[in-house]
Amino acid sequence: MKSTKWMVEAVLKAGYPVLLYQGIYDAKDGPASSEAWMRAIEWDQSMMFWRSERGLWMVKGRLAGYWRQWKNLAHVVIQGAGHEVTSSENVQRKVYSHYPVCFCLCFC
């Protein structure tokens, strides 16, 4: 698979909002592998993004996942979801209602 990291960098540098998300149980493109390439993103706000606090994402009193956001980059890890996270309408409603963005990637 070819990396799309350069695309994320270009969109971030242009100032567009970017949402990166994956399911916590995604064995192929899960949080650990995604965060590894995200740490290598060349963006002037990268250090501040990783210094920002990771928060709990609660929906109706239940844990829906974890999130971190700084400037125009948001990263969401969705509780209970796997690789096919985008095929779940319930997950889509949760993510898109809380994070209205212009550009969205599931993995890179």
Secondary structure, DSSP 4 states (H G I P E B T S, - for coil): ----HHHHHHHHHTT--EEEEEETT-TTT-HHHHHHHHTT---TTHHHHHHSPPEEEEETTEEEEEEEEETTEEEEEETT--TTGGG-HHHHHHHHHH---SEEES--
